[in-house]
């Protein structure tokens, strides 16, 4: 399985390391043609305005819109996938939406398997509105923080910054499901 990690800014190295640990072949993506042949793509956290500008500059914006594989967006990546940016996921997201006092925090999240997952939130976005096809996989304080819509997995926190590989494993499962469709 070959997974691309968008590598223009932000936490791409940490995602790449975690995916390699799970046995995936990882490609750092900085050019549109580097998306060819990938089974999945990660858009990491970082600074959404910077990543947004750079992908436009490198011609990656359109290439990502055309990409048909599974996509995993974390934090800034969640912002970029929403209705107001790439328009790929039916979400309305507010940037930096946790007040100053709690701008960054860690908390235990429940994934439904009884084992808490440490969620690292760094100036995290918040879901304002989710369309009917969006499924909530985990919540914090009654708000969705891990979501799925078809071939898209979206987290408002940073699963690449802990040792817990479960969210990345979930993404690789999604990639597997997607690559089996139609084969
Ligand atoms: N606050 C950042 C933004 O608006 C996202 C933070 C992150 O990715 N850790 O892009």
Backbone and ligand atoms as CSV (ligand in chain L), in Angstrom:
chain,resi,resn,atom,element,x,y,z
A,1,UNK,N,N,0.836,-1.184,0.000
A,1,UNK,CA,C,0.000,0.000,0.000
A,1,UNK,C,C,0.882,1.248,0.000
A,2,UNK,N,N,0.633,2.170,-0.931
A,2,UNK,CA,C,1.458,3.371,-0.999
A,2,UNK,C,C,0.629,4.590,-0.590
A,3,UNK,N,N,1.119,5.268,0.439
A,3,UNK,CA,C,0.395,6.412,0.986
A,3,UNK,C,C,1.242,7.669,0.809
A,4,UNK,N,N,0.624,8.713,0.285
A,4,UNK,CA,C,1.304,9.996,0.164
A,4,UNK,C,C,1.037,10.840,1.395
A,5,UNK,N,N,2.036,11.631,1.775
A,5,UNK,CA,C,1.822,12.609,2.847
A,5,UNK,C,C,2.161,13.964,2.242
A,6,UNK,N,N,1.169,14.849,2.244
A,6,UNK,CA,C,1.389,16.182,1.694
A,6,UNK,C,C,2.472,16.863,2.522
A,7,UNK,N,N,3.579,17.236,1.862
A,7,UNK,CA,C,4.785,17.621,2.608
A,7,UNK,C,C,5.222,19.051,2.302
A,8,UNK,N,N,4.263,19.985,2.259
A,8,UNK,CA,C,4.643,21.373,1.974
A,8,UNK,C,C,4.864,22.176,3.251
A,9,UNK,N,N,4.203,21.779,4.336
A,9,UNK,CA,C,4.349,22.470,5.624
A,9,UNK,C,C,3.679,21.611,6.688
A,10,UNK,N,N,4.098,21.760,7.932
A,10,UNK,CA,C,3.404,21.090,9.035
A,10,UNK,C,C,3.990,19.737,9.400
A,11,UNK,N,N,3.143,18.912,10.037
A,11,UNK,CA,C,3.606,17.661,10.669
A,11,UNK,C,C,3.707,16.461,9.734
A,12,UNK,N,N,4.242,16.649,8.561
A,12,UNK,CA,C,4.252,15.523,7.607
A,12,UNK,C,C,5.229,14.422,8.022
A,13,UNK,N,N,6.338,14.795,8.663
A,13,UNK,CA,C,7.329,13.764,9.045
A,13,UNK,C,C,6.751,12.779,10.059
A,14,UNK,N,N,5.990,13.321,11.013
A,14,UNK,CA,C,5.411,12.470,12.063
A,14,UNK,C,C,4.388,11.502,11.467
A,15,UNK,N,N,3.594,11.992,10.507
A,15,UNK,CA,C,2.637,11.089,9.844
A,15,UNK,C,C,3.376,10.005,9.069
A,16,UNK,N,N,4.406,10.423,8.353
A,16,UNK,CA,C,5.159,9.472,7.536
A,16,UNK,C,C,5.762,8.383,8.428
A,17,UNK,N,N,6.336,8.794,9.570
A,17,UNK,CA,C,6.969,7.829,10.476
A,17,UNK,C,C,5.938,6.828,10.988
A,18,UNK,N,N,4.753,7.326,11.345
A,18,UNK,CA,C,3.741,6.436,11.895
A,18,UNK,C,C,3.233,5.452,10.832
A,19,UNK,N,N,3.040,5.938,9.620
A,19,UNK,CA,C,2.555,5.058,8.549
A,19,UNK,C,C,3.597,4.000,8.199
A,20,UNK,N,N,4.866,4.393,8.235
A,20,UNK,CA,C,5.936,3.406,7.966
A,20,UNK,C,C,5.950,2.336,9.037
A,21,UNK,N,N,5.766,2.784,10.285
A,21,UNK,CA,C,5.689,1.820,11.402
A,21,UNK,C,C,4.610,0.793,11.173
A,22,UNK,N,N,3.537,1.217,10.503
A,22,UNK,CA,C,2.412,0.309,10.250
A,22,UNK,C,C,2.603,-0.488,8.960
A,23,UNK,N,N,3.757,-0.322,8.332
A,23,UNK,CA,C,4.074,-1.149,7.174
A,23,UNK,C,C,3.716,-0.558,5.826
A,24,UNK,N,N,3.278,0.695,5.810
A,24,UNK,CA,C,2.925,1.307,4.526
A,24,UNK,C,C,4.171,1.862,3.838
A,25,UNK,N,N,4.097,1.907,2.523
A,25,UNK,CA,C,5.109,2.579,1.709
A,25,UNK,C,C,4.701,4.054,1.715
A,26,UNK,N,N,5.628,4.968,2.056
A,26,UNK,CA,C,5.234,6.377,2.166
A,26,UNK,C,C,5.977,7.252,1.161
A,27,UNK,N,N,5.238,8.148,0.525
A,27,UNK,CA,C,5.812,9.088,-0.429
A,27,UNK,C,C,5.499,10.503,0.061
A,28,UNK,N,N,6.508,11.365,0.119
A,28,UNK,CA,C,6.245,12.770,0.453
A,28,UNK,C,C,5.808,13.475,-0.817
A,29,UNK,N,N,4.671,14.172,-0.733
A,29,UNK,CA,C,4.089,14.775,-1.935
A,29,UNK,C,C,4.293,16.295,-1.923
A,30,UNK,N,N,4.991,16.785,-2.951
A,30,UNK,CA,C,5.168,18.223,-3.125
A,30,UNK,C,C,4.792,18.668,-4.538
A,31,UNK,N,N,4.581,17.698,-5.429
A,31,UNK,CA,C,4.251,18.001,-6.827
A,31,UNK,C,C,3.016,17.214,-7.230
A,32,UNK,N,N,2.190,17.781,-8.129
A,32,UNK,CA,C,0.953,17.098,-8.525
A,32,UNK,C,C,1.183,15.672,-9.014
A,33,UNK,N,N,2.246,15.470,-9.817
A,33,UNK,CA,C,2.441,14.132,-10.390
A,33,UNK,C,C,2.811,13.081,-9.339
A,34,UNK,N,N,3.220,13.548,-8.158
A,34,UNK,CA,C,3.533,12.596,-7.087
A,34,UNK,C,C,2.288,11.934,-6.498
A,35,UNK,N,N,1.113,12.419,-6.904
A,35,UNK,CA,C,-0.136,11.776,-6.458
A,35,UNK,C,C,-0.464,10.534,-7.284
A,36,UNK,N,N,0.162,10.427,-8.457
A,36,UNK,CA,C,-0.138,9.295,-9.348
A,36,UNK,C,C,0.218,7.972,-8.675
A,37,UNK,N,N,-0.713,7.053,-8.713
A,37,UNK,CA,C,-0.449,5.710,-8.211
A,37,UNK,C,C,-0.580,5.554,-6.699
A,38,UNK,N,N,-0.921,6.637,-5.991
A,38,UNK,CA,C,-1.066,6.510,-4.531
A,38,UNK,C,C,-2.420,5.896,-4.187
A,39,UNK,N,N,-2.442,5.120,-3.096
A,39,UNK,CA,C,-3.700,4.541,-2.622
A,39,UNK,C,C,-4.398,5.467,-1.634
A,40,UNK,N,N,-3.628,6.326,-0.990
A,40,UNK,CA,C,-4.217,7.236,-0.013
A,40,UNK,C,C,-3.327,8.447,0.162
A,41,UNK,N,N,-3.905,9.497,0.753
A,41,UNK,CA,C,-3.157,10.738,0.968
A,41,UNK,C,C,-3.495,11.314,2.336
A,42,UNK,N,N,-2.457,11.806,3.039
A,42,UNK,CA,C,-2.659,12.482,4.322
A,42,UNK,C,C,-2.393,13.972,4.147
A,43,UNK,N,N,-3.317,14.789,4.636
A,43,UNK,CA,C,-3.065,16.237,4.713
A,43,UNK,C,C,-2.849,16.538,6.195
A,44,UNK,N,N,-1.617,16.881,6.582
A,44,UNK,CA,C,-1.275,16.993,7.997
A,44,UNK,C,C,-1.745,18.299,8.631
A,45,UNK,N,N,-1.559,18.374,9.947
A,45,UNK,CA,C,-1.766,19.626,10.651
A,45,UNK,C,C,-0.578,20.539,10.405
A,46,UNK,N,N,-0.794,21.788,10.709
A,46,UNK,CA,C,0.235,22.796,10.465
A,46,UNK,C,C,-0.481,24.127,10.445
A,47,UNK,N,N,-0.262,24.891,9.425
A,47,UNK,CA,C,-0.938,26.185,9.292
A,47,UNK,C,C,-1.737,26.145,7.991
A,48,UNK,N,N,-3.058,26.140,8.133
A,48,UNK,CA,C,-3.895,25.928,6.948
A,48,UNK,C,C,-3.717,27.021,5.892
A,49,UNK,N,N,-3.488,28.280,6.341
A,49,UNK,CA,C,-3.300,29.338,5.332
A,49,UNK,C,C,-2.019,29.094,4.533
A,50,UNK,N,N,-0.951,28.697,5.213
A,50,UNK,CA,C,0.321,28.431,4.524
A,50,UNK,C,C,0.173,27.227,3.590
A,51,UNK,N,N,-0.396,26.138,4.094
A,51,UNK,CA,C,-0.550,24.938,3.256
A,51,UNK,C,C,-1.446,25.272,2.056
A,52,UNK,N,N,-2.523,26.019,2.306
A,52,UNK,CA,C,-3.453,26.394,1.229
A,52,UNK,C,C,-2.743,27.190,0.129
A,53,UNK,N,N,-1.924,28.142,0.544
A,53,UNK,CA,C,-1.192,28.956,-0.445
A,53,UNK,C,C,-0.209,28.118,-1.231
A,54,UNK,N,N,0.520,27.267,-0.526
A,54,UNK,CA,C,1.557,26.467,-1.185
A,54,UNK,C,C,0.958,25.455,-2.160
A,55,UNK,N,N,-0.167,24.841,-1.799
A,55,UNK,CA,C,-0.725,23.853,-2.740
A,55,UNK,C,C,-1.273,24.536,-3.984
A,56,UNK,N,N,-1.738,25.770,-3.827
A,56,UNK,CA,C,-2.202,26.512,-5.006
A,56,UNK,C,C,-1.012,26.828,-5.901
A,57,UNK,N,N,0.055,27.303,-5.266
A,57,UNK,CA,C,1.274,27.676,-5.983
A,57,UNK,C,C,1.875,26.494,-6.748
A,58,UNK,N,N,1.854,25.309,-6.155
A,58,UNK,CA,C,2.462,24.125,-6.766
A,58,UNK,C,C,1.502,23.356,-7.669
A,59,UNK,N,N,0.288,23.889,-7.858
A,59,UNK,CA,C,-0.676,23.197,-8.727
A,59,UNK,C,C,-1.276,21.951,-8.073
A,60,UNK,N,N,-1.129,21.856,-6.754
A,60,UNK,CA,C,-1.619,20.661,-6.068
A,60,UNK,C,C,-3.101,20.741,-5.706
A,61,UNK,N,N,-3.633,21.961,-5.692
A,61,UNK,CA,C,-5.021,22.117,-5.262
A,61,UNK,C,C,-5.959,21.319,-6.167
A,62,UNK,N,N,-5.831,21.555,-7.469
A,62,UNK,CA,C,-6.676,20.836,-8.434
A,62,UNK,C,C,-6.368,19.336,-8.432
A,63,UNK,N,N,-5.076,19.025,-8.320
A,63,UNK,CA,C,-4.666,17.609,-8.320
A,63,UNK,C,C,-5.289,16.873,-7.133
A,64,UNK,N,N,-5.348,17.515,-5.978
A,64,UNK,CA,C,-5.948,16.875,-4.801
A,64,UNK,C,C,-7.458,16.738,-5.017
A,65,UNK,N,N,-8.078,17.734,-5.630
A,65,UNK,CA,C,-9.525,17.618,-5.922
A,65,UNK,C,C,-9.811,16.442,-6.858
A,66,UNK,N,N,-8.872,16.172,-7.750
A,66,UNK,CA,C,-9.084,15.075,-8.718
A,66,UNK,C,C,-8.693,13.711,-8.151
A,67,UNK,N,N,-7.908,13.715,-7.063
A,67,UNK,CA,C,-7.414,12.469,-6.475
A,67,UNK,C,C,-8.593,11.602,-6.022
A,68,UNK,N,N,-8.581,10.309,-6.376
A,68,UNK,CA,C,-9.744,9.458,-6.099
A,68,UNK,C,C,-9.557,8.532,-4.902
A,69,UNK,N,N,-8.348,8.487,-4.340
A,69,UNK,CA,C,-8.082,7.573,-3.234
A,69,UNK,C,C,-8.612,8.075,-1.892
A,70,UNK,N,N,-8.326,7.320,-0.846
A,70,UNK,CA,C,-8.747,7.704,0.497
A,70,UNK,C,C,-7.907,8.890,0.982
A,71,UNK,N,N,-8.526,9.754,1.756
A,71,UNK,CA,C,-7.850,10.957,2.238
A,71,UNK,C,C,-8.022,11.100,3.745
A,72,UNK,N,N,-6.951,11.482,4.415
A,72,UNK,CA,C,-6.976,11.662,5.869
A,72,UNK,C,C,-6.485,13.070,6.175
A,73,UNK,N,N,-7.353,13.892,6.739
A,73,UNK,CA,C,-6.978,15.266,7.084
A,73,UNK,C,C,-6.971,15.451,8.589
A,74,UNK,N,N,-5.859,15.968,9.139
A,74,UNK,CA,C,-5.808,16.237,10.571
A,74,UNK,C,C,-5.603,17.726,10.798
A,75,UNK,N,N,-6.380,18.267,11.691
A,75,UNK,CA,C,-6.258,19.656,12.142
A,75,UNK,C,C,-6.288,20.636,10.962
A,76,UNK,N,N,-5.161,21.255,10.585
A,76,UNK,CA,C,-5.182,22.142,9.418
A,76,UNK,C,C,-5.701,21.383,8.184
A,77,UNK,N,N,-5.397,20.080,8.125
A,77,UNK,CA,C,-5.879,19.245,7.009
A,77,UNK,C,C,-7.390,19.143,6.993
A,78,UNK,N,N,-8.005,19.185,8.173
A,78,UNK,CA,C,-9.463,19.167,8.285
A,78,UNK,C,C,-10.039,20.468,7.713
A,79,UNK,N,N,-9.377,21.571,8.042
A,79,UNK,CA,C,-9.823,22.885,7.540
A,79,UNK,C,C,-9.754,22.889,6.010
A,80,UNK,N,N,-8.645,22.376,5.475
A,80,UNK,CA,C,-8.457,22.416,4.017
A,80,UNK,C,C,-9.459,21.552,3.264
A,81,UNK,N,N,-9.944,20.485,3.895
A,81,UNK,CA,C,-10.893,19.601,3.202
A,81,UNK,C,C,-12.329,20.132,3.251
A,82,UNK,N,N,-12.605,21.132,4.059
A,82,UNK,CA,C,-14.001,21.541,4.308
A,82,UNK,C,C,-14.635,22.266,3.115
A,83,UNK,N,N,-15.891,22.635,3.289
A,83,UNK,CA,C,-16.659,23.292,2.215
A,83,UNK,C,C,-16.003,24.563,1.695
A,84,UNK,N,N,-15.337,25.298,2.593
A,84,UNK,CA,C,-14.808,26.607,2.198
A,84,UNK,C,C,-13.398,26.578,1.629
A,85,UNK,N,N,-12.789,25.390,1.568
A,85,UNK,CA,C,-11.436,25.323,1.013
A,85,UNK,C,C,-11.439,24.373,-0.186
A,86,UNK,N,N,-11.001,23.121,-0.013
A,86,UNK,CA,C,-11.026,22.209,-1.166
A,86,UNK,C,C,-12.451,21.769,-1.509
A,87,UNK,N,N,-13.351,21.894,-0.541
A,87,UNK,CA,C,-14.759,21.536,-0.796
A,87,UNK,C,C,-14.971,20.050,-1.015
A,88,UNK,N,N,-14.155,19.218,-0.381
A,88,UNK,CA,C,-14.281,17.770,-0.590
A,88,UNK,C,C,-15.130,17.097,0.480
A,89,UNK,N,N,-15.203,17.692,1.654
A,89,UNK,CA,C,-15.974,17.095,2.749
A,89,UNK,C,C,-17.070,18.077,3.159
A,90,UNK,N,N,-18.251,17.521,3.449
A,90,UNK,CA,C,-19.416,18.342,3.732
A,90,UNK,C,C,-19.403,18.842,5.185
A,91,UNK,N,N,-18.419,19.673,5.472
A,91,UNK,CA,C,-18.249,20.214,6.825
A,91,UNK,C,C,-18.037,21.713,6.755
A,92,UNK,N,N,-18.564,22.392,7.773
A,92,UNK,CA,C,-18.262,23.807,7.949
A,92,UNK,C,C,-17.405,23.849,9.219
A,93,UNK,N,N,-16.194,24.392,9.102
A,93,UNK,CA,C,-15.238,24.318,10.206
A,93,UNK,C,C,-14.817,25.720,10.636
A,94,UNK,N,N,-14.722,25.927,11.946
A,94,UNK,CA,C,-14.190,27.195,12.463
A,94,UNK,C,C,-12.743,26.991,12.879
A,95,UNK,N,N,-11.864,27.847,12.376
A,95,UNK,CA,C,-10.437,27.756,12.739
A,95,UNK,C,C,-10.206,28.303,14.142
A,96,UNK,N,N,-9.190,27.795,14.804
A,96,UNK,CA,C,-8.748,28.314,16.111
A,96,UNK,C,C,-9.936,28.615,17.017
A,97,UNK,N,N,-10.840,27.664,17.106
A,97,UNK,CA,C,-12.131,27.961,17.707
A,97,UNK,C,C,-12.199,27.708,19.206
A,98,UNK,N,N,-11.117,27.187,19.789
A,98,UNK,CA,C,-11.102,27.049,21.243
A,98,UNK,C,C,-10.491,28.334,21.781
A,99,UNK,N,N,-11.093,28.882,22.846
A,99,UNK,CA,C,-10.646,30.187,23.357
A,99,UNK,C,C,-9.175,30.191,23.724
A,100,UNK,N,N,-8.623,31.362,23.940
A,100,UNK,CA,C,-7.203,31.519,24.267
A,100,UNK,C,C,-6.728,30.623,25.407
A,101,UNK,N,N,-7.519,30.572,26.472
A,101,UNK,CA,C,-7.110,29.815,27.661
A,101,UNK,C,C,-6.915,28.333,27.361
A,102,UNK,N,N,-7.715,27.806,26.463
A,102,UNK,CA,C,-7.663,26.371,26.177
A,102,UNK,C,C,-7.236,26.124,24.740
A,103,UNK,N,N,-6.477,27.058,24.169
A,103,UNK,CA,C,-6.107,26.973,22.759
A,103,UNK,C,C,-5.488,25.611,22.440
A,104,UNK,N,N,-4.669,25.071,23.354
A,104,UNK,CA,C,-4.072,23.760,23.152
A,104,UNK,C,C,-4.278,22.937,24.411
A,105,UNK,N,N,-4.639,21.689,24.244
A,105,UNK,CA,C,-4.901,20.830,25.404
A,105,UNK,C,C,-4.852,19.368,24.982
A,106,UNK,N,N,-4.774,18.508,25.996
A,106,UNK,CA,C,-4.825,17.065,25.738
A,106,UNK,C,C,-5.983,16.479,26.522
A,107,UNK,N,N,-6.631,15.494,25.956
A,107,UNK,CA,C,-7.746,14.872,26.651
A,107,UNK,C,C,-7.912,13.435,26.170
A,108,UNK,N,N,-8.520,12.599,27.003
A,108,UNK,CA,C,-8.773,11.215,26.588
A,108,UNK,C,C,-10.044,11.140,25.756
A,109,UNK,N,N,-9.955,10.462,24.637
A,109,UNK,CA,C,-11.112,10.296,23.753
A,109,UNK,C,C,-11.534,8.839,23.759
A,110,UNK,N,N,-12.802,8.617,23.537
A,110,UNK,CA,C,-13.364,7.273,23.512
A,110,UNK,C,C,-13.606,6.867,22.060
A,111,UNK,N,N,-12.970,5.767,21.647
A,111,UNK,CA,C,-13.164,5.318,20.257
A,111,UNK,C,C,-14.205,4.206,20.160
A,112,UNK,N,N,-14.692,3.776,21.322
A,112,UNK,CA,C,-15.709,2.726,21.312
A,112,UNK,C,C,-15.143,1.334,21.558
A,113,UNK,N,N,-13.802,1.232,21.718
A,113,UNK,CA,C,-13.225,-0.101,21.992
A,113,UNK,C,C,-12.762,-0.218,23.437
A,114,UNK,N,N,-13.169,0.753,24.276
A,114,UNK,CA,C,-12.864,0.681,25.693
A,114,UNK,C,C,-11.502,1.225,26.095
A,115,UNK,N,N,-10.607,1.409,25.142
A,115,UNK,CA,C,-9.258,1.928,25.405
A,115,UNK,C,C,-9.250,3.419,25.103
A,116,UNK,N,N,-9.042,4.299,26.077
A,116,UNK,CA,C,-9.027,5.726,25.743
A,116,UNK,C,C,-7.873,6.088,24.807
A,117,UNK,N,N,-8.118,7.059,23.960
A,117,UNK,CA,C,-7.088,7.530,23.026
A,117,UNK,C,C,-6.720,8.942,23.458
A,118,UNK,N,N,-5.411,9.210,23.606
A,118,UNK,CA,C,-4.978,10.545,24.013
A,118,UNK,C,C,-5.111,11.491,22.816
A,119,UNK,N,N,-5.972,12.482,22.965
A,119,UNK,CA,C,-6.159,13.449,21.876
A,119,UNK,C,C,-5.345,14.698,22.157
A,120,UNK,N,N,-4.441,15.039,21.242
A,120,UNK,CA,C,-3.633,16.256,21.379
A,120,UNK,C,C,-4.242,17.322,20.473
A,121,UNK,N,N,-4.748,18.386,21.086
A,121,UNK,CA,C,-5.403,19.453,20.323
A,121,UNK,C,C,-4.509,20.687,20.347
A,122,UNK,N,N,-4.137,21.187,19.177
A,122,UNK,CA,C,-3.270,22.362,19.089
A,122,UNK,C,C,-3.958,23.406,18.222
A,123,UNK,N,N,-4.444,24.448,18.865
A,123,UNK,CA,C,-5.198,25.498,18.146
A,123,UNK,C,C,-6.144,24.833,17.136
A,124,UNK,N,N,-6.906,23.933,17.679
A,124,UNK,CA,C,-7.705,23.034,16.837
A,124,UNK,C,C,-8.930,23.719,16.236
A,125,UNK,N,N,-9.333,23.239,15.071
A,125,UNK,CA,C,-10.591,23.702,14.484
A,125,UNK,C,C,-11.774,23.000,15.149
A,126,UNK,N,N,-12.939,23.556,14.987
A,126,UNK,CA,C,-14.161,22.999,15.560
A,126,UNK,C,C,-15.193,22.873,14.472
A,127,UNK,N,N,-15.937,21.793,14.503
A,127,UNK,CA,C,-16.977,21.587,13.487
A,127,UNK,C,C,-18.178,22.464,13.823
A,128,UNK,N,N,-18.555,23.327,12.892
A,128,UNK,CA,C,-19.738,24.158,13.103
A,128,UNK,C,C,-20.980,23.446,12.564
A,129,UNK,N,N,-20.783,22.785,11.422
A,129,UNK,CA,C,-21.907,22.076,10.821
A,129,UNK,C,C,-21.402,20.893,10.012
A,130,UNK,N,N,-22.079,19.753,10.125
A,130,UNK,CA,C,-21.703,18.562,9.361
A,130,UNK,C,C,-22.893,18.111,8.537
A,131,UNK,N,N,-22.649,17.763,7.285
A,131,UNK,CA,C,-23.709,17.289,6.396
A,131,UNK,C,C,-24.192,15.896,6.784
A,132,UNK,N,N,-25.290,15.435,6.162
A,132,UNK,CA,C,-25.917,14.175,6.541
A,132,UNK,C,C,-25.057,12.930,6.294
A,133,UNK,N,N,-24.067,13.010,5.392
A,133,UNK,CA,C,-23.242,11.831,5.104
A,133,UNK,C,C,-22.034,11.716,6.018
A,134,UNK,N,N,-21.881,12.671,6.928
A,134,UNK,CA,C,-20.722,12.649,7.811
A,134,UNK,C,C,-21.052,11.844,9.068
A,135,UNK,N,N,-20.168,10.882,9.350
A,135,UNK,CA,C,-20.359,9.974,10.474
A,135,UNK,C,C,-19.386,10.400,11.587
A,136,UNK,N,N,-19.867,10.474,12.820
A,136,UNK,CA,C,-19.000,10.885,13.934
A,136,UNK,C,C,-18.398,9.649,14.592
A,137,UNK,N,N,-17.057,9.568,14.643
A,137,UNK,CA,C,-16.380,8.401,15.223
A,137,UNK,C,C,-15.909,8.653,16.649
A,138,UNK,N,N,-15.688,9.923,17.010
A,138,UNK,CA,C,-15.319,10.261,18.393
A,138,UNK,C,C,-15.704,11.708,18.666
A,139,UNK,N,N,-16.016,11.955,19.936
A,139,UNK,CA,C,-16.420,13.305,20.343
A,139,UNK,C,C,-15.590,13.762,21.527
A,140,UNK,N,N,-15.515,15.070,21.694
A,140,UNK,CA,C,-14.963,15.639,22.921
A,140,UNK,C,C,-15.945,16.707,23.392
A,141,UNK,N,N,-16.389,16.595,24.628
A,141,UNK,CA,C,-17.349,17.544,25.203
A,141,UNK,C,C,-18.555,17.740,24.276
A,142,UNK,N,N,-19.043,16.630,23.751
A,142,UNK,CA,C,-20.252,16.691,22.931
A,142,UNK,C,C,-20.045,17.178,21.506
A,143,UNK,N,N,-18.775,17.424,21.119
A,143,UNK,CA,C,-18.530,17.898,19.753
A,143,UNK,C,C,-17.694,16.887,18.978
A,144,UNK,N,N,-17.990,16.711,17.707
A,144,UNK,CA,C,-17.239,15.723,16.928
A,144,UNK,C,C,-15.782,16.129,16.720
A,145,UNK,N,N,-14.865,15.186,16.934
A,145,UNK,CA,C,-13.435,15.466,16.731
A,145,UNK,C,C,-12.780,14.450,15.779
A,146,UNK,N,N,-13.480,13.326,15.538
A,146,UNK,CA,C,-12.997,12.345,14.564
A,146,UNK,C,C,-14.204,11.955,13.726
A,147,UNK,N,N,-14.096,12.151,12.420
A,147,UNK,CA,C,-15.261,11.967,11.558
A,147,UNK,C,C,-14.887,11.225,10.286
A,148,UNK,N,N,-15.917,10.686,9.650
A,148,UNK,CA,C,-15.689,10.003,8.388
A,148,UNK,C,C,-16.814,10.342,7.418
A,149,UNK,N,N,-16.425,10.599,6.190
A,149,UNK,CA,C,-17.416,10.714,5.123
A,149,UNK,C,C,-16.871,9.911,3.942
A,150,UNK,N,N,-17.448,8.759,3.713
A,150,UNK,CA,C,-16.986,7.919,2.607
A,150,UNK,C,C,-15.496,7.652,2.688
A,151,UNK,N,N,-14.745,8.093,1.666
A,151,UNK,CA,C,-13.304,7.811,1.626
A,151,UNK,C,C,-12.470,8.843,2.413
A,152,UNK,N,N,-13.153,9.706,3.164
A,152,UNK,CA,C,-12.436,10.728,3.938
A,152,UNK,C,C,-12.481,10.446,5.434
A,153,UNK,N,N,-11.318,10.543,6.082
A,153,UNK,CA,C,-11.229,10.464,7.534
A,153,UNK,C,C,-10.692,11.815,8.001
A,154,UNK,N,N,-11.310,12.373,9.046
A,154,UNK,CA,C,-10.963,13.729,9.457
A,154,UNK,C,C,-10.826,13.781,10.974
A,155,UNK,N,N,-9.705,14.366,11.449
A,155,UNK,CA,C,-9.508,14.520,12.892
A,155,UNK,C,C,-9.155,15.971,13.191
A,156,UNK,N,N,-9.752,16.532,14.254
A,156,UNK,CA,C,-9.395,17.913,14.605
A,156,UNK,C,C,-8.164,17.929,15.513
A,157,UNK,N,N,-7.727,16.724,15.949
A,157,UNK,CA,C,-6.549,16.637,16.829
A,157,UNK,C,C,-5.370,16.030,16.062
A,158,UNK,N,N,-4.318,15.655,16.796
A,158,UNK,CA,C,-3.060,15.212,16.155
A,158,UNK,C,C,-2.695,13.776,16.518
A,159,UNK,N,N,-3.286,12.792,15.869
A,159,UNK,CA,C,-2.959,11.400,16.218
A,159,UNK,C,C,-1.513,11.022,15.888
A,160,UNK,N,N,-0.829,11.840,15.110
A,160,UNK,CA,C,0.570,11.528,14.755
A,160,UNK,C,C,1.529,11.916,15.880
A,161,UNK,N,N,1.036,12.616,16.918
A,161,UNK,CA,C,1.927,13.096,17.975
A,161,UNK,C,C,1.934,12.218,19.223
A,162,UNK,N,N,1.220,11.101,19.186
A,162,UNK,CA,C,1.303,10.149,20.301
A,162,UNK,C,C,1.837,8.829,19.744
A,163,UNK,N,N,1.970,7.847,20.623
A,163,UNK,CA,C,2.463,6.533,20.183
A,163,UNK,C,C,1.330,5.607,19.771
A,164,UNK,N,N,0.107,6.084,19.963
A,164,UNK,CA,C,-1.074,5.266,19.690
A,164,UNK,C,C,-1.349,5.286,18.181
A,165,UNK,N,N,-1.296,4.115,17.576
A,165,UNK,CA,C,-1.405,4.061,16.109
A,165,UNK,C,C,-2.827,3.785,15.614
A,166,UNK,N,N,-3.808,3.754,16.526
A,166,UNK,CA,C,-5.138,3.283,16.119
A,166,UNK,C,C,-5.822,4.128,15.048
A,167,UNK,N,N,-5.637,5.436,15.082
A,167,UNK,CA,C,-6.325,6.268,14.083
A,167,UNK,C,C,-5.691,6.059,12.699
A,168,UNK,N,N,-4.376,5.939,12.670
A,168,UNK,CA,C,-3.715,5.652,11.386
A,168,UNK,C,C,-4.082,4.255,10.873
A,169,UNK,N,N,-4.231,3.306,11.805
A,169,UNK,CA,C,-4.670,1.961,11.387
A,169,UNK,C,C,-6.061,2.039,10.770
A,170,UNK,N,N,-6.916,2.861,11.385
A,170,UNK,CA,C,-8.281,3.054,10.859
A,170,UNK,C,C,-8.205,3.630,9.445
A,171,UNK,N,N,-7.269,4.556,9.245
A,171,UNK,CA,C,-7.124,5.139,7.905
A,171,UNK,C,C,-6.656,4.078,6.908
A,172,UNK,N,N,-5.705,3.257,7.293
A,172,UNK,CA,C,-5.224,2.221,6.365
A,172,UNK,C,C,-6.330,1.215,6.034
A,173,UNK,N,N,-7.211,0.967,6.998
A,173,UNK,CA,C,-8.378,0.116,6.716
A,173,UNK,C,C,-9.262,0.750,5.647
A,174,UNK,N,N,-9.459,2.060,5.801
A,174,UNK,CA,C,-10.271,2.800,4.834
A,174,UNK,C,C,-9.625,2.727,3.441
A,175,UNK,N,N,-8.309,2.876,3.400
A,175,UNK,CA,C,-7.582,2.793,2.134
A,175,UNK,C,C,-7.814,1.413,1.509
A,176,UNK,N,N,-7.711,0.380,2.336
A,176,UNK,CA,C,-7.930,-0.994,1.855
A,176,UNK,C,C,-9.341,-1.153,1.302
A,177,UNK,N,N,-10.320,-0.660,2.056
A,177,UNK,CA,C,-11.716,-0.742,1.587
A,177,UNK,C,C,-11.874,-0.052,0.237
A,178,UNK,N,N,-11.290,1.126,0.128
A,178,UNK,CA,C,-11.437,1.916,-1.100
A,178,UNK,C,C,-10.741,1.267,-2.285
A,179,UNK,N,N,-9.557,0.675,-2.050
A,179,UNK,CA,C,-8.842,0.086,-3.184
A,179,UNK,C,C,-9.507,-1.211,-3.634
A,180,UNK,N,N,-10.296,-1.839,-2.734
A,180,UNK,CA,C,-11.010,-3.068,-3.124
A,180,UNK,C,C,-12.278,-2.786,-3.899
A,181,UNK,N,N,-12.813,-1.576,-3.763
A,181,UNK,CA,C,-14.040,-1.232,-4.468
A,181,UNK,C,C,-13.765,-1.286,-5.965
A,182,UNK,N,N,-14.576,-2.063,-6.657
A,182,UNK,CA,C,-14.458,-2.116,-8.111
A,182,UNK,C,C,-13.352,-3.009,-8.631
A,183,UNK,N,N,-12.652,-3.742,-7.731
A,183,UNK,CA,C,-11.616,-4.639,-8.243
A,183,UNK,C,C,-12.061,-6.099,-8.132
L,1,LIG,N1,N,-4.705,26.721,13.783
L,1,LIG,C1,C,-4.199,26.062,12.617
L,1,LIG,C2,C,-4.816,26.588,11.344
L,1,LIG,O1,O,-5.715,27.355,11.394
L,1,LIG,C3,C,-4.408,24.585,12.697
L,1,LIG,C4,C,-3.626,24.064,13.850
L,1,LIG,C5,C,-2.964,22.762,13.612
L,1,LIG,O2,O,-2.975,22.185,12.515
L,1,LIG,N2,N,-2.344,22.303,14.636
L,1,LIG,O3,O,-4.381,26.237,10.287
